[in-house]
Amino acid sequence: MSMEDSTTRPGTTGAEEPLRDEPGQRPVVARRRVHDGMIFDLVRDTVDFADGVRFDREYVRHTGAVAVLALDEADRVLLIRQYRHPVGHALWEIPAGLLDLEGEAPHIAAARELAEETGFDPTGMRTLVDLRPSPGGNDEVIRVYLATGVRASDTEFERSDEEAELVTRWVPLADTVSAVLEGRLTNATTVAAVLALQGMRAKGQGADALRPADAPFMARPGRD
């Protein structure tokens, strides 16, 4: 196929514009809450798509989350091991938590979660990557931060439930990348964060090339 053919098919766009997800929610003519959950809700929307076409979609409405890839001076990543009941595994992950405190800025929530789950505070944070783990059935959006200059927190935190058994481990970034590519680490947020950092390194960029920690969180959906 020629380059001309690949860029002029119906339904395609040219390559001259920066690649970007495009907002523009279709009208919702009806919404029913199917289930009120502890952390998320299940809703059913009737969507007015286009040209008289309507369809129903059930999906999870989520409060959103933040995560932190903490890196030390030895180029090691701070991971936690946490039991995840839905998948029946104890997963090695980067620290993460919900955006469930009214009015708390995402980067403040991320620093708090890092301290609560690992006992470390960051001295520097940048926005590493935003991701939607399952956009076909879930409106959750996660912002991942790169934290540098971490130091022991002055505050002791009490952990409960699954978090009572949290284990922390500093792992060389290269070993973490290998674990991802070999399928030994499967947490989606961790995979995205580790590969994003590796991609940044491959471009010869440092943390200063990333967005600031308080960059607008444009991907986060509004709430009723």
N, C-alpha and C positions, 0 to 999 in steps of 0.2 A: 504494500500500500504506500502511495506517495505521501509526502508531507502535506500536500494540498488536500488530498482525500481525507486525511486524518483530522483536519481542522475545519472542514466545511460540511460534515455530515449534519443533518438535522438533529437538534438536541445537544450539540456541542458548542463550546465557546472558544474563542481565540486564546492564545497563550500570552497576549500582551499585558493583561492585567495581573496583578499579584494574586496568588492563590488564596482564597479566603472563603470560609463558610458564610452563607448568605442568610441573614434573618428575614423573617416574613411569615409569621404564623397565619395559617388559613383560619377563617372564622369557625368558631365552635358554637354550634346552634343549640347544643344541649350537653350537660355534664351531670353524671351521676357518680356519687361516691360509693363504690362497691364494698370497700373495706377500710376501716380506720385502724391503722397499725400503731405499734409502739414507736417505730422510727419512720416508717413511710406509709403512705396511703395508696390504695388501688382505685383508680377512677376509670370511667368509661365516657369518652367524648364522642359526640356525633359531629363530624367535620364536614363543612361545606367546602369541598375541594375545588372544583371548577366545572363550568358548563353544566350545572345541574347534577353533578356527581357528588353523592354523599356516602360516607362510610363511617362505621363505628370502630374505635380503637380503644383497647384497654391497656393501661400502662401504669407504672409505679411513679408516683410523685414523691420526690425526695428533697430534703432540705439543702442538699449540697454538702461538700466536704473539702477539707484541705489535707495536704500531706507534706512531709519534709524529707528531702534527701540531705542529710547532714554529712559533711565531708571534713576530715581532719587534715592536719599538715602532712601526714604520711600518705595521703591520697586513699584513705579508707572510708568506707560508707558505714554508717550506723544503722544496723538492722535490728528488728525485734522479731521474736518468734511468738506467735499468738494462735491459739486454737480458734478455728472458724467452723462453727457447728454445721452450717448448711452444706459445706463440702467435706466435712469429716476429716479435716487435716489441720495440723499445726503448721502454719505458713510463716516463712521468713518474709518480712515486709519492712518498708520504711514506715516510720510513725505517721499516724493519720487520725483524723477525727471529724466529727460532724460540725457543720455551721448551724448550731442549734441555740446559740445565745443571742438574743435580740440585741442588735446594735453593735455587736462585736465585729471589728474589721477582720477580713480573712487572714491577713498576715499576722495579726495579733492572736487569732485563734490557732494558727499554725505553730507559733512560738510556744503558746500555752500547751498544746498537745505534745510537742517535743519534750517539754519539761516534765509534764505529767507522766509520760510513758517511758522516758529514758533517764530523767534526772539531769539533762543537759539544757543549757540555754544557748541560743545563737548570738554572736556579736555582729554578724552580717547576714542579710537575707536578700535574695533576688528571686523573681518569678521565673521558674524553669519551664513549665509546660502546663497547659490546660487540657483536660480530656473529658470525654463523655464515654463512660465504660460500656454502655449498652443502649444507644440512642433509639433502637427499634422498640424497646419496651420499658424504658426508664428515662426520666428527664434529669437524672443526677449529673452534675458537673463537678469536677474535682480540679482544684488548683494545687499544683505541686511547686514547692519552693526549694531553692538550693540554699542551704545554711552553711556558713563557714565560721571559723573562729569559735567553735563551740567550747563551752566551759561548764564545769559542774555547777548545777543550780544550787542556790542557797536555801531552797524550800524543799521539804520532804513531802511527798504525796502518797496518800493511801490509795491502794488499788483494790478493786473488787471484781467479782465474777471472773470472766476469762482473763481480765487484765492482772488478776492476782498471780498468775503463773507466767507473766511476761519474762522473757529472757532477752538480754541485749548482747550484741556482738559487733565488734568493728571488723569489717571485711575489706580487703584490698579491692579497689574499684575493678581492676582487671579480672579478679576472681568472680566478682558479682556479675560482670558482663558475661563471662563464660557460663556461669550457672543459669543465666537467662537463656542464652542461645542453645544450651544443651537441655533445656526443658526442666531443670531442677528447681527453678524459681518461677512461679506462675501467677502471683498476685499482679493484676493488671496495672495498678498504679505504680508498683515497684518496677515492673518491666518497662513501662513508658518512661519513668524517671531516669532509670539507669541508661537506657538507650538514648534518651535525649541528651544526657550529659556526655555520653560517649560521642554522639554526633557533633556536639558543640566542640569537643576536643579535636575531632577529626578535621574541623574547619579552622583549627588553630585559634579558637576564641577562648577568652577567659570569662569569668563571672561578670565582668563589667559590661559584656556584650548583651547580657540578659536584661529583660524588663525590670524596673524597680519593684520592690516588694509591694508597694501600694498602687501598682498599675491598675487601671480600671478592669474590673472583673466583668467584662461585657458578655461573657458566655453564660452567666448565671441567669436562669429564668426568673421572671417575676412570680409573685405568689398572690393567691386570692386573699 
